[in-house]
Amino acid sequence: MEHKIISHKDLKIWKDSISLALDTYEFTKKFPPAEKYGLISQIRRSAVSVPSNIAEGKNRGTRNDYRHFLRIARGSLAEYETQIEISYQLGFIPSDVYEKTQDCITQIGKMINAIIKKLSISPNT
């Protein structure tokens, strides 16, 4: 039996990206206070942007809009990944958190790409 998608809240990609954002808020609490308006702010904004754009696109009502906002979410995810890499290289993120975060980024990116591909070829989404 297939699970019916009624809302963006039913999407695994949205749930996973919410978890990534929440985890991000948690581990950035340990960053140096001098980064409050630098990396902390940037990382948190890009992390929040991913599920926000997924939700907005899903609720716009058209396939083209959904695809457009998924592409924005994909861009935000790439921005987030870059900021995570910089933070890791600066020593702000421990390797276990970095690895877990990279795994999440990869999985969310794959889901975004799969949905974009499906929306591009299937008229029944």
Secondary structure as the mmCIF struct_conf table of DSSP 4:
data_model
#
loop_
_struct_conf.conf_type_id
_struct_conf.id
_struct_conf.beg_label_comp_id
_struct_conf.beg_label_asym_id
_struct_conf.beg_label_seq_id
_struct_conf.end_label_comp_id
_struct_conf.end_label_asym_id
_struct_conf.end_label_seq_id
HELX_LH_PP_P HELX_LH_PP_P1 GLU A 2 LYS A 4
BEND BEND1 SER A 7 SER A 7
HELX_RH_3T_P HELX_RH_3T_P1 HIS A 8 ASP A 10
HELX_RH_AL_P HELX_RH_AL_P1 LYS A 12 THR A 28
TURN_TY1_P TURN_TY1_P1 LYS A 29 LYS A 30
BEND BEND2 PHE A 31 PHE A 31
HELX_RH_3T_P HELX_RH_3T_P2 PRO A 33 GLU A 35
TURN_TY1_P TURN_TY1_P2 LYS A 36 GLY A 38
HELX_RH_AL_P HELX_RH_AL_P2 LEU A 39 ARG A 60
BEND BEND3 GLY A 61 THR A 62
HELX_RH_AL_P HELX_RH_AL_P3 ARG A 63 GLN A 89
TURN_TY1_P TURN_TY1_P3 LEU A 90 GLY A 91
BEND BEND4 ILE A 93 ILE A 93
HELX_RH_AL_P HELX_RH_AL_P4 SER A 95 ILE A 121
TURN_TY1_P TURN_TY1_P4 PRO A 123 ASN A 124
#
